[in-house]
Amino acid sequence: MLETFKIVDLPAQAVACIHITVPATQIQTVMGPGIQELFAALQEQGVAPTGPWFTHHSRRPTDTFDFDICLPVAAAVKEQGRVKSGTIPAMRAAQTVYQGAYEGLGEAWGTFIQQIADAGHRTKVDLVETYVLGPETGAPPQEWRTQLTQPLE
């Protein structure tokens, strides 16, 4: 299920992140360890995230995924292994929330992108998925909530 999208202006966001480029078939094997590594590095540095984790994709996924696993933070973090400090730039974007299992995200994105185009907006190539409610909460997959953010031209 997709909520009606809205247009928002988002400020720049400091993040701790891990960059990953993998074949689509490996996404499920790299995501969990990457998230754990990111949370562990922040905990070791005594840095608390300021919101839920998200992925920032430099382009729409194809047969490969090229993205950063990110945690929003209040200030820069120290480089630690694969964990780097970064910034998601300020942007004007279309946002919606998808409710359901992660397997439905591809179809949700397709519908969302079409809705944006039908409304006369032009999109950039990158995108953001914020995992608001997921498996770590014990909620069933049909209740998981992922915020989809599509930067606009």
Residue pairs with C-beta under 8 A, 6 or more apart in sequence:
1 98
1 99
1 100
2 96
2 97
2 98
2 99
2 108
2 111
2 112
2 115
3 96
3 97
3 99
4 96
5 94
5 95
5 96
5 112
5 115
5 116
6 94
6 95
6 96
7 92
7 93
7 94
7 95
7 121
7 152
8 92
8 93
8 94
8 95
9 90
9 91
9 92
9 93
10 90
10 91
10 92
10 93
10 149
11 90
12 87
12 88
12 89
12 90
13 72
13 87
13 88
14 72
14 73
14 74
14 75
14 76
14 85
14 86
14 87
15 56
15 68
15 70
15 71
15 72
15 73
15 85
15 86
15 87
15 88
16 38
16 41
16 42
16 47
16 49
16 70
16 71
16 73
16 77
16 83
16 84
16 85
16 86
17 38
17 56
17 68
17 69
17 70
17 71
17 83
17 84
17 85
17 86
18 34
18 37
18 38
18 68
18 69
18 82
18 83
18 84
19 67
19 68
19 82
19 84
20 30
20 34
20 65
20 66
20 67
20 68
20 69
21 64
21 65
21 66
21 67
22 30
22 64
22 65
23 63
23 64
23 65
24 61
24 62
24 63
24 64
24 65
27 65
31 69
34 69
34 82
35 53
35 69
37 81
37 82
37 83
38 53
38 69
38 70
38 71
38 83
39 49
39 53
39 71
41 77
41 80
41 81
41 83
42 48
42 49
42 71
42 73
42 77
42 83
44 80
45 77
45 78
45 80
47 73
47 74
47 75
47 77
48 73
48 74
49 71
49 72
49 73
50 72
50 73
50 74
51 71
51 72
51 130
52 130
52 131
52 132
53 69
53 70
53 71
53 130
53 131
54 70
54 72
54 128
54 129
54 130
54 131
54 147
55 67
55 68
55 69
55 70
55 128
55 129
55 131
56 67
56 68
56 70
56 88
56 126
56 127
56 128
57 65
57 66
57 67
57 126
57 127
57 128
57 129
58 66
58 67
58 68
58 125
58 126
59 66
59 125
59 126
60 109
60 125
60 127
61 67
61 106
68 86
70 86
70 88
76 85
77 83
77 85
78 85
79 85
88 128
91 151
91 152
92 151
92 152
93 128
93 149
93 150
93 151
93 152
94 112
94 116
94 121
94 123
94 149
94 150
94 152
95 147
95 148
95 149
95 150
96 112
96 115
96 147
96 148
97 132
97 145
97 146
97 147
97 148
98 104
98 105
98 108
98 112
98 145
98 146
98 147
98 148
99 142
99 143
99 144
99 145
99 146
100 108
100 141
100 142
100 144
101 141
101 142
101 144
102 134
102 141
102 144
102 146
105 129
105 146
108 146
108 148
109 127
109 148
112 148
112 150
113 123
113 150
116 123
116 150
116 152
117 123
121 152
121 153
122 152
122 153
123 150
123 151
123 152
123 153
124 150
124 151
124 152
124 153
126 151
127 148
127 149
127 150
127 151
128 147
128 148
128 149
128 150
128 151
129 146
129 147
129 148
129 149
130 146
130 147
130 149
131 144
131 146
132 145
132 146
132 147
133 139
133 143
133 144
133 145
134 144
134 145
134 146
135 141
135 144
